[in-house]
Amino acid sequence: MTNATGLSLENPGGLTSKINVRSDMVFKVPDNITDEEVAMVEPTAVGLHAIHLADIKVGDKVLIIGSGIIGLTSTMFAKLEGASYVAVSEVNEARGNKAVELNVADEYFKADDKFLETVSSKIPTGFDVVIECCGNSNAVGSSLMTVKPGGTVVLVGVSLNPVTIPTVVAVMRELNLKGAIAYTKEEFKTCIELMSNKQIDVKKFVSEIVGLNEVQSSYEKLTSGDSDVIKILVDPNIY
């Protein structure tokens, strides 16, 4: 079980040049890790935690719903866990195609009106594991509809509003439904070690590095629905 320590609208965040944290929340990183990689440890650990909860077996077919940074780190780890086929679904076609171009996903399915029909024709028995990284009703509903009977759905996406889902599907198929929040301390350390040992490449997910004066435009780009950017890092020292 994990703790969502620090998740608050009142606590100071990362968009600042300096921040005070407890000493037990600080990790020493090896010299061979770049600043960009260090900034990517946190979202990478979220993806690793989701994959650990999914308990992927060698040869499993896995669907990741949402190809933002959490979705793509989950996709990357699903492959490392031995999944034989990993697909992503995404409303944003540019971002979905980017997941395949970066060689982390085997296939991209556009999340449109024909999504369920397309997936059913491709994987008629259903996916062994579906990891949902969006948090809205359509995405959560799709996760239940595309996983096989007795399969596992891991909910990583967060919604501040109530989400409506077809619970009858989860009941009739006896699905394993799990929620995922953040990561464990050991998973955070594992990601640092994987980066240091060059076992994973997370820098390819960094689309841009901007200064504080570009934060607003970066948020707008990330939420535009037609940009292929995945992760934008903010360097407060850039003016």
ZITA-V627575 format. One record per pair of residues at least 12 apart in sequence whose ideal C-beta (glycine too) atoms are under 10 Angstrom apart, sorted by the first residue. I is the first residue (numbers start at 0). GAP is how many residues later the second one is. D is the distance in Angstrom with one decimal. If there is no record, write none. Layout:
# ZITA-V627575
[[I/GAP/D] [I/GAP/D]]
This chain:
# ZITA-V627575
[[0/180/9.1] [0/183/8.5] [1/44/10.0] [1/47/7.0] [1/178/8.3] [1/179/5.6] [1/180/4.9] [1/181/6.3] [1/182/5.6] [1/183/8.9] [1/185/8.7] [2/178/8.5] [2/179/7.5] [2/181/9.1] [2/182/9.5] [3/177/5.5] [3/178/5.9] [4/17/9.4] [4/20/8.1] [4/177/8.4] [5/15/8.6] [5/16/9.9] [5/19/8.3] [5/176/9.4] [6/151/9.6] [6/174/8.6] [6/175/8.1] [13/25/8.7] [13/28/9.0] [13/219/10.0] [13/220/7.4] [13/222/9.0] [14/197/6.6] [14/200/6.3] [14/219/5.9] [14/221/7.3] [15/196/8.5] [15/218/9.6] [15/220/6.4] [16/195/8.5] [16/218/9.6] [16/219/4.2] [16/220/7.1] [17/218/8.6] [23/161/9.2] [24/160/9.4] [24/163/9.9] [26/14/8.0] [26/158/9.0] [26/161/6.9] [26/162/6.8] [26/165/6.4] [27/164/9.0] [28/12/7.9] [28/163/5.7] [28/164/9.9] [28/166/8.4] [28/167/7.5] [29/162/7.5] [29/163/8.5] [29/165/8.4] [29/166/4.3] [29/167/9.2] [30/165/9.1] [31/163/8.7] [31/164/5.9] [31/165/9.2] [31/166/8.3] [32/159/7.0] [32/160/9.9] [32/162/5.3] [32/163/5.6] [32/165/9.9] [33/161/8.8] [33/168/10.0] [33/169/7.2] [34/174/9.2] [34/198/8.6] [34/200/8.1] [35/166/8.2] [35/167/5.5] [35/169/9.8] [35/170/5.6] [35/173/7.2] [35/195/9.6] [35/197/6.4] [35/199/9.4] [36/154/9.4] [36/155/8.7] [36/158/4.9] [36/159/8.7] [36/163/9.4] [36/164/9.1] [36/165/6.0] [36/166/6.3] [36/169/9.0] [37/154/8.2] [37/157/8.3] [38/163/9.3] [38/167/8.1] [38/170/9.0] [38/192/8.6] [38/194/5.2] [38/195/8.6] [38/196/8.8] [39/29/8.1] [39/33/8.3] [39/151/8.3] [39/155/7.8] [39/160/9.6] [39/162/4.3] [39/163/7.4] [39/165/6.9] [39/166/6.9] [39/191/7.1] [39/193/8.0] [40/142/9.6] [40/147/6.5] [40/148/9.2] [40/149/9.8] [40/150/5.1] [40/151/5.8] [40/153/9.6] [40/154/7.1] [40/161/8.3] [41/27/9.8] [41/140/8.7] [41/141/8.0] [41/146/7.6] [41/149/8.5] [42/25/8.9] [42/26/4.7] [42/27/5.9] [42/29/9.1] [42/30/5.9] [42/31/10.0] [42/140/9.6] [42/148/9.3] [42/159/8.4] [42/162/8.3] [42/187/9.9] [42/188/7.1] [43/25/8.5] [43/26/9.2] [43/28/9.7] [43/29/4.8] [43/30/9.7] [43/32/8.3] [43/33/8.4] [43/139/8.9] [43/143/9.2] [43/144/9.0] [43/146/9.4] [43/147/4.6] [43/148/9.2] [43/150/8.1] [43/151/7.8] [43/156/7.3] [43/158/5.5] [43/161/8.7] [44/28/8.4] [44/137/7.7] [44/138/3.8] [44/139/8.2] [44/140/9.4] [44/141/9.6] [44/142/5.0] [44/143/4.6] [44/144/8.8] [44/145/7.7] [44/146/4.8] [44/147/8.9] [45/23/8.6] [45/24/5.3] [45/27/6.9] [45/28/8.1] [45/87/9.2] [45/110/7.1] [45/134/7.8] [45/135/8.7] [45/136/6.3] [45/137/5.7] [45/141/8.8] [45/142/9.7] [45/145/9.5] [46/17/9.3] [46/22/8.1] [46/23/5.7] [46/24/7.9] [46/25/7.6] [46/26/2.9] [46/27/4.1] [46/28/7.9] [46/29/6.9] [46/30/5.5] [46/31/8.9] [46/84/8.7] [46/86/8.7] [46/109/8.3] [46/133/9.6] [46/136/8.7] [46/140/9.5] [46/144/8.8] [46/155/9.6] [47/25/7.2] [47/26/8.2] [47/28/9.2] [47/29/5.4] [47/32/9.3] [47/33/9.7] [47/135/6.6] [47/136/9.2] [47/138/9.9] [47/139/5.0] [47/140/8.7] [47/142/6.6] [47/143/6.1] [47/146/8.5] [47/152/9.5] [48/21/10.0] [48/24/10.0] [48/25/9.2] [48/28/9.4] [48/105/9.2] [48/107/8.4] [48/131/5.7] [48/132/8.1] [48/133/6.7] [48/134/4.1] [48/135/6.7] [48/138/5.3] [48/139/9.2] [48/142/9.9] [49/14/9.0] [49/20/7.5] [49/21/9.3] [49/23/8.5] [49/24/4.9] [49/27/7.9] [49/28/9.0] [49/79/9.9] [49/81/5.4] [49/82/9.3] [49/83/7.7] [49/104/5.2] [49/105/9.0] [49/106/4.9] [49/128/8.9] [49/130/4.7] [49/131/9.9] [49/133/8.9] [50/13/9.9] [50/22/8.8] [50/23/5.9] [50/24/9.3] [50/25/8.9] [50/26/4.1] [50/27/5.8] [50/28/9.7] [50/29/8.2] [50/30/5.8] [50/32/9.2] [50/78/8.8] [50/80/7.6] [50/103/8.2] [50/129/9.3] [50/136/9.6] [51/25/8.5] [51/29/8.8] [51/102/9.4] [51/128/8.8] [51/131/8.8] [51/132/8.4] [51/134/9.9] [51/135/6.9] [51/138/9.7] [52/76/9.8] [52/78/8.8] [52/99/8.2] [52/101/5.1] [52/102/9.6] [52/103/8.9] [52/123/9.7] [52/125/5.0] [52/126/8.5] [52/127/5.3] [53/20/8.4] [53/23/9.2] [53/24/7.5] [53/27/8.1] [53/29/9.4] [53/74/9.0] [53/75/4.7] [53/76/8.7] [53/77/6.1] [53/97/9.9] [53/98/5.6] [53/99/8.8] [53/100/5.0] [53/102/9.9] [53/122/9.3] [53/124/7.7] [53/126/8.7] [54/26/8.8] [54/73/10.0] [54/74/8.0] [54/97/6.8] [54/99/9.4] [54/121/8.9] [54/123/9.3] [55/21/8.5] [55/22/5.8] [55/23/9.4] [55/24/9.3] [55/25/4.2] [55/26/6.6] [55/27/5.5] [55/30/9.4] [55/72/7.6] [55/73/5.7] [55/75/9.4] [55/96/8.6] [56/24/8.2] [56/25/6.9] [56/26/8.4] [56/27/9.8] [56/71/7.2] [56/72/8.8] [57/23/7.9] [57/24/3.5] [57/25/8.0] [57/26/7.7] [58/23/6.8] [58/24/7.6] [58/25/4.8] [58/26/8.9] [58/69/8.5] [59/18/8.0] [59/21/8.1] [59/22/7.3] [59/23/4.9] [59/24/6.8] [59/25/8.2] [59/26/8.9] [59/67/8.1] [59/68/4.0] [59/69/5.8] [59/91/9.3] [59/92/9.4] [60/17/9.9] [60/22/7.0] [60/23/6.6] [60/24/4.7] [60/25/7.9] [60/26/7.9] [60/45/9.5] [60/61/9.8] [60/62/6.1] [60/64/8.5] [60/65/8.4] [60/66/5.0] [60/67/5.3] [60/68/7.8] [60/69/9.7] [60/86/9.9] [60/87/8.5] [60/90/9.6] [61/12/8.7] [61/13/8.0] [61/15/10.0] [61/16/4.6] [61/17/8.6] [61/19/8.7] [61/21/4.6] [61/22/8.8] [61/23/7.2] [61/24/4.8] [61/25/7.5] [61/26/9.6] [61/43/9.8] [61/44/9.5] [61/65/6.1] [61/66/6.6] [61/67/4.7] [61/68/7.4] [61/69/7.0] [61/85/9.8] [61/90/9.6] [62/12/9.7] [62/15/9.4] [62/22/9.2] [62/23/7.8] [62/24/5.2] [62/25/7.5] [62/26/6.6] [62/42/9.8] [62/44/9.6] [62/46/8.0] [62/56/7.4] [62/60/7.9] [62/63/9.1] [62/64/4.4] [62/65/9.1] [62/66/7.5] [62/67/4.7] [62/68/7.4] [62/69/9.0] [62/79/8.8] [62/80/7.7] [62/83/5.7] [62/84/7.6] [62/88/9.9] [62/90/9.6] [63/12/9.8] [63/14/7.0] [63/22/6.8] [63/23/7.3] [63/24/4.7] [63/25/7.5] [63/26/8.9] [63/35/8.2] [63/40/9.3] [63/41/7.3] [63/63/9.7] [63/65/9.2] [63/66/7.8] [63/67/5.1] [63/68/8.3] [63/69/6.4] [63/79/9.8] [63/90/9.8] [63/92/9.3] [64/22/9.7] [64/23/7.6] [64/24/5.0] [64/25/8.0] [64/44/9.3] [64/46/7.4] [64/50/9.7] [64/65/6.6] [64/66/7.0] [64/67/4.7] [64/68/6.1] [64/69/5.9] [64/70/9.8] [64/71/9.8] [64/73/9.3] [64/74/5.0] [64/75/8.4] [64/77/6.1] [64/78/5.7] [64/81/8.2] [64/88/9.5] [64/90/9.8] [64/91/9.2] [64/92/7.9] [65/22/7.6] [65/23/7.5] [65/24/6.4] [65/25/8.8] [65/26/9.5] [65/29/9.2] [65/30/9.6] [65/45/8.7] [65/65/8.6] [65/66/7.1] [65/67/3.5] [65/68/4.2] [65/69/8.4] [65/70/9.4] [65/73/6.5] [65/90/8.2] [65/91/6.4] [66/21/4.5] [66/22/7.9] [66/23/4.3] [66/24/9.5] [66/25/7.6] [66/27/10.0] [66/28/5.2] [66/29/5.4] [66/30/9.2] [66/31/7.2] [66/32/4.4] [66/33/9.3] [66/35/9.6] [66/37/8.9] [66/38/7.3] [66/41/7.6] [66/44/9.9] [66/66/8.0] [66/67/9.8] [66/161/9.7] [66/163/7.6] [67/22/8.4] [67/24/9.0] [67/27/7.3] [67/31/9.8] [67/65/6.5] [67/66/8.3] [67/89/9.4] [67/137/9.6] [67/154/8.0] [67/161/9.7] [67/162/6.5] [67/163/8.1] [68/64/9.2] [68/133/9.1] [68/136/5.9] [68/137/9.2] [68/138/9.6] [68/153/9.6] [68/160/9.9] [68/161/5.5] [68/162/4.5] [68/163/9.5] [69/61/9.0] [69/63/4.9] [69/64/9.6] [69/86/6.0] [69/87/8.1] [69/110/9.5] [69/161/9.9] [70/17/6.3] [70/18/9.2] [70/19/7.7] [70/24/9.1] [70/25/9.8] [70/28/7.7] [70/33/9.5] [70/34/9.1] [70/60/7.6] [70/61/9.1] [70/62/4.1] [70/63/8.2] [70/85/8.2] [70/86/9.0] [70/159/9.0] [71/16/7.7] [71/23/9.1] [71/26/8.6] [71/27/5.9] [71/30/7.2] [71/32/5.6] [71/33/7.7] [71/61/9.0] [71/130/9.3] [71/132/9.3] [71/133/5.9] [71/158/6.2] [71/159/8.6] [72/31/8.7] [72/60/9.5] [72/118/8.9] [72/127/8.7] [72/129/7.2] [72/132/7.3] [72/157/9.8] [72/158/9.5] [73/12/9.0] [73/14/9.3] [73/30/9.5] [73/57/5.1] [73/58/9.9] [73/59/6.5] [73/80/8.4] [73/82/7.1] [73/106/9.4] [74/12/8.8] [74/13/6.0] [74/24/6.5] [74/27/9.1] [74/29/4.7] [74/30/5.3] [74/31/9.2] [74/56/8.4] [74/58/9.4] [75/23/9.9] [75/26/8.9] [75/27/9.6] [75/28/4.9] [75/29/9.1] [75/124/6.5] [75/125/8.5] [75/126/8.1] [75/128/9.6] [75/129/8.6] [76/27/9.5] [76/54/9.7] [76/114/9.6] [76/117/9.4] [76/123/8.2] [77/26/8.9] [77/27/9.2] [77/51/7.6] [77/53/7.5] [78/24/9.3] [78/25/6.9] [78/26/8.7] [78/27/8.6] [79/114/8.8] [79/119/8.1] [79/120/7.5] [80/48/9.6] [82/23/9.1] [82/44/9.7] [82/45/8.2] [82/46/7.7] [83/22/8.8] [83/44/9.6] [84/20/9.7] [84/21/5.3] [84/22/7.7] [84/37/9.6] [84/38/8.2] [84/42/8.7] [84/43/9.5] [85/13/9.4] [85/18/7.6] [85/19/5.7] [85/20/5.5] [85/21/8.2] [85/41/9.5] [85/43/9.4] [85/45/9.7] [86/12/9.1] [86/13/9.3] [86/18/6.2] [86/19/6.1] [86/20/4.4] [86/21/7.0] [86/22/6.0] [86/32/8.0] [86/35/8.0] [86/36/8.0] [86/40/7.9] [86/43/9.9] [86/59/9.5] [87/12/7.9] [87/16/8.3] [87/17/4.5] [87/18/8.9] [87/19/7.7] [87/20/5.6] [87/21/7.3] [87/23/9.6] [87/43/9.7] [87/45/9.2] [88/16/9.8] [88/18/9.7] [88/19/7.5] [88/20/4.5] [88/21/7.3] [88/22/4.8] [88/23/9.5] [88/26/6.4] [88/29/9.4] [88/30/7.6] [88/41/9.3] [88/43/9.7] [88/44/9.9] [88/45/9.2] [88/50/8.2] [88/53/7.0] [88/54/9.4] [88/57/8.2] [89/15/9.5] [89/18/6.8] [89/19/8.0] [89/20/7.1] [89/21/6.0] [89/43/9.6] [89/44/8.9] [89/49/9.9] [90/19/7.4] [90/20/4.7] [90/21/7.6] [90/24/9.5] [90/43/8.6] [90/45/9.8] [90/47/8.8] [90/48/9.0] [90/134/6.8] [90/135/9.9] [91/18/9.0] [91/19/8.8] [91/130/10.0] [91/131/9.8] [91/132/8.3] [91/133/5.4] [91/134/6.5] [91/135/7.5] [91/136/7.8] [91/137/9.9] [92/15/8.1] [92/17/5.8] [92/18/9.5] [92/19/9.2] [92/132/9.4] [92/133/7.9] [92/135/8.9] [93/130/9.5] [93/131/9.0] [93/132/6.0] [93/133/6.3] [93/134/3.9] [93/135/8.8] [94/13/9.1] [94/112/10.0] [94/127/9.6] [94/130/8.9] [94/131/8.8] [94/132/7.3] [94/133/5.3] [94/134/7.8] [94/135/6.8] [95/12/4.1] [95/13/7.6] [95/14/6.3] [95/15/8.2] [95/132/8.9] [96/13/9.4] [96/131/7.3] [97/107/9.5] [97/109/8.9] [97/129/9.6] [97/130/4.4] [97/131/8.5] [97/132/6.6] [98/106/9.9] [98/129/9.5] [98/131/8.4] [100/103/9.8] [100/127/8.6] [101/99/9.3] [101/102/5.5] [101/103/7.3] [101/128/8.3] [102/98/9.8] [102/101/8.6] [103/97/9.6] [103/100/8.4] [103/101/8.6] [106/12/10.0] [106/15/7.7] [106/16/9.9] [108/13/7.7] [108/14/9.8] [108/33/9.7] [108/37/9.2] [110/23/8.7] [110/27/7.3] [110/28/7.5] [110/31/7.1] [114/23/9.0] [114/27/6.6] [114/30/9.2] [114/31/8.5] [115/25/9.4] [115/26/6.9] [115/29/5.7] [115/30/7.0] [118/23/8.4] [118/26/8.4] [118/27/5.2] [119/25/8.7] [119/26/7.9] [122/23/7.5] [122/24/9.9] [122/25/8.5] [123/24/9.8] [124/23/5.6] [124/24/8.8] [124/26/9.7] [125/19/8.7] [125/20/6.2] [125/21/5.4] [125/22/3.2] [125/23/7.0] [125/24/9.4] [125/25/6.2] [125/47/8.4] [126/16/9.1] [126/19/5.7] [126/20/5.3] [126/21/6.3] [126/24/6.5] [126/25/9.3] [126/26/9.3] [127/19/7.6] [127/20/6.1] [127/22/9.3] [127/23/5.5] [127/24/7.3] [128/14/9.9] [128/18/7.1] [128/19/9.1] [128/22/6.4] [128/23/5.0] [128/24/7.7] [128/25/7.3] [128/47/9.3] [129/12/8.1] [129/13/4.4] [129/14/8.0] [129/15/9.2] [129/16/5.7] [129/17/4.5] [129/18/9.3] [129/21/7.1] [129/22/7.5] [129/23/5.0] [129/24/7.5] [129/25/9.6] [129/45/9.2] [130/12/7.9] [130/16/10.0] [130/21/8.9] [130/22/7.7] [130/23/4.7] [130/24/8.4] [130/25/6.2] [130/26/9.3] [130/47/9.7] [130/49/8.3] [131/12/9.0] [131/14/10.0] [131/15/9.9] [131/21/6.5] [131/22/6.9] [131/23/5.2] [131/24/6.3] [131/25/5.4] [131/45/9.9] [131/48/9.4] [132/21/9.1] [132/22/8.8] [132/23/4.8] [132/24/5.1] [132/25/9.6] [132/47/9.4] [133/21/9.6] [133/22/8.7] [133/23/4.3] [133/24/9.3] [133/25/8.5] [134/20/7.8] [134/21/8.1] [134/22/2.9] [134/23/4.9] [134/24/4.0] [134/25/8.6] [134/26/9.1] [134/28/7.2] [135/21/7.3] [135/23/6.1] [135/25/8.6] [135/27/6.9] [135/28/9.8] [136/22/8.1] [136/24/8.9] [136/25/8.6] [136/26/4.9] [136/27/4.8] [136/28/6.6] [136/29/9.8] [137/25/9.5] [137/26/9.5] [137/27/9.8] [138/16/9.3] [138/18/6.3] [138/20/9.2] [138/24/8.9] [138/26/9.8] [139/13/8.3] [139/15/6.6] [139/17/7.5] [139/19/8.3] [139/23/5.4] [139/24/8.5] [139/25/5.0] [139/26/9.3] [139/37/9.6] [140/22/8.5] [140/23/7.6] [140/24/5.2] [140/25/5.8] [140/28/8.2] [141/23/9.7] [142/12/7.5] [142/14/9.3] [142/22/8.6] [142/26/9.8] [142/27/9.7] [142/32/9.1] [142/34/8.9] [143/21/6.3] [143/22/6.1] [143/23/8.3] [143/24/9.3] [143/25/4.6] [143/26/5.5] [143/29/7.7] [143/31/6.5] [143/33/8.0] [144/20/9.8] [144/21/7.3] [144/24/6.2] [144/28/9.4] [146/22/9.1] [146/23/9.3] [146/26/7.4] [146/28/6.2] [146/29/8.9] [146/30/9.5] [147/25/7.7] [147/27/8.9] [148/20/9.9] [148/23/8.1] [148/24/4.3] [148/25/6.6] [148/26/7.7] [149/23/6.9] [149/24/5.6] [149/25/7.1] [149/26/7.5] [150/22/7.5] [150/23/9.3] [150/24/6.1] [150/25/7.0] [150/26/10.0] [151/23/7.3] [151/24/4.3] [151/25/8.0] [151/26/6.8] [152/17/7.9] [152/20/9.9] [152/22/5.8] [152/23/7.0] [152/24/5.2] [152/25/7.1] [152/26/9.8] [153/22/8.9] [153/23/8.3] [153/24/5.0] [153/25/7.8] [153/26/5.4] [154/22/7.0] [154/23/6.9] [154/24/5.0] [154/25/6.6] [154/26/9.6] [155/22/9.5] [155/23/8.2] [155/24/4.7] [155/25/8.4] [155/26/9.9] [156/23/9.4] [157/21/9.6] [157/22/9.9] [157/23/8.2] [164/12/9.4] [201/29/8.7] [202/28/9.8] [203/26/8.9] [203/27/9.8] [204/24/9.9] [204/25/5.0] [204/26/5.0] [205/23/9.4] [205/24/7.8] [205/25/5.2] [205/26/7.8] [205/27/5.8] [206/14/8.8] [206/15/9.0] [206/20/8.5] [206/21/7.6] [206/22/3.9] [206/23/5.4] [206/24/6.0] [206/25/5.9] [206/26/8.8] [207/13/8.4] [207/14/10.0] [207/21/6.4] [207/22/9.7] [207/23/8.4] [207/24/4.8] [207/25/7.3] [207/26/9.6] [208/22/9.8] [208/23/7.5] [208/24/4.7] [208/25/7.7] [208/26/5.5] [208/29/7.3] [209/22/6.1] [209/23/7.4] [209/24/6.0] [209/25/7.2] [209/28/6.7] [210/23/7.3] [210/24/6.2] [210/25/7.1] [210/26/7.7] [210/27/3.3] [210/28/5.7] [211/22/6.6] [211/23/8.5] [211/24/5.5] [211/25/9.3] [211/26/7.7] [211/27/8.2] [212/25/8.3] [212/26/7.3] [213/18/8.4] [213/20/8.0] [213/21/10.0] [213/24/8.2] [214/17/8.8] [214/19/6.0] [214/21/9.7] [216/15/9.6] [217/14/4.5] [217/15/9.3] [217/16/7.4] [218/13/8.6]]
